[in-house]
């Protein structure tokens, strides 16, 4: 009889406890982000001329405190006129984490949901061409690897905008779309031979 009284006293408390616990669970009917957007503080551009892959130059865009803080530190991309064909490779990092989080491998693994676009400033559009070399399993460009072809030997200045898009809610096409993971601009200097 005493046991039944104890159980009867605990029953309302147990009902309240289970109600609170159930309220903390995520509702499966609500859309949950499949892949939360990562913070990318740094974009590294590695450049080498195709005949001489032994000499790689690395240029960086760094914004360690994110948008709205200190201005980013941006290197000028240099291409020498002695080589008409250059290779370009991108790496994306979160240097705000300790240790640094390298996101490039994840982007490559999820190639069907990512795409890099390169946009030259008007001063360079007639003399520089950029071709994305790597593709996802569906044959669409990824853009972590590219070829830069120079059409002339004269000195030129301009800029290169690099954007990384993440396609979650919409299908990937060969046009910019989805969410912007990165949007950076590098000054470009093409040096005469």
C-alpha positions as CSV (number, residue, x, y, z in Angstrom):
1,X,0.0,0.0,0.0
2,X,2.8,2.4,0.9
3,X,4.5,1.6,-2.5
4,X,1.4,2.5,-4.4
5,X,1.3,5.9,-2.6
6,X,4.9,6.6,-3.6
7,X,4.2,5.7,-7.2
8,X,1.1,7.8,-7.3
9,X,3.2,10.8,-6.0
10,X,5.9,10.3,-8.6
11,X,3.6,9.9,-11.5
12,X,2.9,13.6,-12.1
13,X,6.6,14.5,-11.8
14,X,7.5,11.8,-14.3
15,X,4.9,13.1,-16.8
16,X,6.3,16.6,-16.5
17,X,9.9,15.3,-16.9
18,X,9.1,13.3,-20.1
19,X,7.2,16.3,-21.5
20,X,10.2,18.6,-21.0
21,X,12.5,16.0,-22.5
22,X,10.3,15.5,-25.6
23,X,10.2,19.3,-26.0
24,X,14.0,19.4,-26.4
25,X,14.1,17.0,-29.3
26,X,14.3,18.5,-32.8
27,X,11.1,18.2,-34.9
28,X,12.0,15.9,-37.8
29,X,9.3,17.7,-39.9
30,X,11.2,20.9,-39.7
31,X,13.9,21.4,-42.3
32,X,17.4,21.0,-40.7
33,X,20.5,22.3,-42.5
34,X,22.2,19.2,-44.0
35,X,25.6,20.9,-44.1
36,X,26.0,24.1,-42.0
37,X,28.1,26.7,-43.7
38,X,31.7,26.7,-42.6
39,X,33.7,29.8,-41.8
40,X,36.4,30.4,-44.4
41,X,38.9,33.0,-43.3
42,X,41.6,32.3,-45.9
43,X,41.9,31.5,-49.6
44,X,45.3,30.3,-50.8
45,X,46.0,30.4,-54.5
46,X,49.0,28.3,-55.6
47,X,50.4,29.1,-59.1
48,X,53.0,27.5,-61.2
49,X,53.9,27.6,-64.9
50,X,53.1,24.3,-66.6
51,X,56.6,23.6,-68.0
52,X,58.1,24.1,-64.5
53,X,55.9,22.7,-61.7
54,X,58.9,22.7,-59.3
55,X,58.5,26.4,-58.5
56,X,55.1,27.0,-56.9
57,X,54.1,30.5,-55.7
58,X,51.4,30.9,-53.0
59,X,49.2,34.0,-52.7
60,X,46.8,34.5,-49.9
61,X,43.6,36.4,-49.0
62,X,43.2,36.5,-45.2
63,X,40.3,37.9,-43.2
64,X,40.8,36.3,-39.8
65,X,38.3,38.4,-37.9
66,X,35.6,38.1,-40.6
67,X,33.5,40.7,-42.4
68,X,33.2,44.1,-40.8
69,X,36.4,43.9,-38.7
70,X,39.9,44.7,-39.9
71,X,40.4,44.9,-43.6
72,X,41.6,41.6,-45.2
73,X,45.3,41.1,-46.1
74,X,45.4,40.4,-49.8
75,X,48.5,39.4,-51.9
76,X,48.8,40.4,-55.5
77,X,48.7,37.5,-58.0
78,X,51.8,37.7,-60.2
79,X,52.1,36.0,-63.6
80,X,55.3,36.3,-65.6
81,X,55.2,36.8,-69.3
82,X,57.8,34.1,-70.0
83,X,55.2,31.4,-69.6
84,X,51.9,31.5,-71.5
85,X,50.3,28.7,-69.6
86,X,49.9,28.6,-65.8
87,X,48.3,26.1,-63.4
88,X,46.3,27.4,-60.5
89,X,45.1,25.5,-57.4
90,X,42.9,26.7,-54.5
91,X,42.9,25.9,-50.9
92,X,40.2,27.1,-48.4
93,X,41.0,27.4,-44.7
94,X,39.5,28.4,-41.4
95,X,42.4,29.9,-39.5
96,X,40.2,31.1,-36.7
97,X,40.2,27.5,-35.4
98,X,43.1,25.9,-33.5
99,X,44.4,23.9,-35.2
100,X,43.6,25.4,-38.6
101,X,40.7,23.7,-40.3
102,X,41.4,22.8,-43.9
103,X,38.1,22.7,-45.8
104,X,39.4,21.9,-49.3
105,X,39.1,18.1,-48.9
106,X,35.5,18.4,-47.8
107,X,34.7,20.7,-50.7
108,X,36.3,18.1,-53.1
109,X,34.3,15.3,-51.4
110,X,31.1,17.2,-51.8
111,X,31.9,18.4,-55.3
112,X,28.3,17.9,-56.5
113,X,27.3,20.7,-54.1
114,X,30.1,23.1,-54.7
115,X,31.5,25.2,-57.6
116,X,34.2,27.9,-58.0
117,X,33.8,30.7,-60.5
118,X,36.6,33.0,-61.7
119,X,35.8,36.5,-63.0
120,X,38.5,38.7,-64.6
121,X,38.3,42.5,-64.5
122,X,37.6,44.1,-67.9
123,X,41.3,45.1,-68.3
124,X,42.3,41.4,-68.4
125,X,39.4,39.8,-70.2
126,X,40.9,40.1,-73.7
127,X,44.4,38.8,-72.7
128,X,43.8,36.2,-70.0
129,X,41.7,33.1,-70.1
130,X,40.8,30.8,-67.2
131,X,39.6,27.2,-67.7
132,X,38.4,25.1,-64.8
133,X,40.0,21.7,-65.0
134,X,38.3,19.4,-62.3
135,X,34.8,18.2,-62.4
136,X,32.3,16.5,-60.2
137,X,30.8,13.0,-60.9
138,X,28.0,14.6,-63.0
139,X,30.6,16.2,-65.3
140,X,30.0,19.8,-64.0
141,X,33.0,22.0,-63.2
142,X,34.3,22.1,-59.6
143,X,37.1,24.7,-60.1
144,X,39.6,23.9,-57.4
145,X,42.1,23.4,-60.3
146,X,42.4,25.7,-63.3
147,X,44.6,26.7,-66.2
148,X,45.4,30.3,-66.8
149,X,46.5,31.2,-70.3
150,X,48.1,34.5,-71.2
151,X,47.6,35.9,-74.7
152,X,50.4,38.5,-74.7
153,X,53.7,39.6,-73.1
154,X,53.0,43.2,-72.2
155,X,52.6,44.4,-68.6
156,X,49.0,44.5,-67.3
157,X,47.1,45.2,-64.1
158,X,43.7,44.1,-63.1
159,X,41.9,41.8,-60.7
160,X,40.5,38.3,-60.3
161,X,37.3,37.6,-58.4
162,X,37.0,34.1,-57.0
163,X,33.6,32.9,-55.7
164,X,32.8,29.5,-54.1
165,X,29.1,28.6,-54.2
166,X,27.4,25.9,-52.2
167,X,24.3,24.3,-53.8
168,X,22.0,22.8,-51.1
169,X,18.4,23.8,-51.9
170,X,18.8,24.0,-55.7
171,X,20.5,21.8,-58.2
172,X,24.0,22.7,-59.4
173,X,24.3,24.1,-62.9
174,X,27.2,25.8,-64.8
175,X,25.8,29.2,-63.6
176,X,26.5,30.8,-60.2
177,X,23.8,29.9,-57.7
178,X,23.1,28.6,-54.2
179,X,24.7,30.1,-51.2
180,X,28.0,32.1,-51.4
181,X,30.6,30.4,-49.2
182,X,33.4,32.8,-50.4
183,X,33.7,35.9,-52.5
184,X,37.2,37.4,-52.7
185,X,39.1,39.6,-55.1
186,X,42.8,39.5,-55.8
187,X,44.8,42.2,-57.6
188,X,46.6,40.8,-60.6
189,X,49.9,41.9,-62.1
190,X,51.1,40.4,-65.4
191,X,54.8,41.1,-65.6
192,X,56.6,41.4,-69.0
193,X,59.3,38.8,-69.6
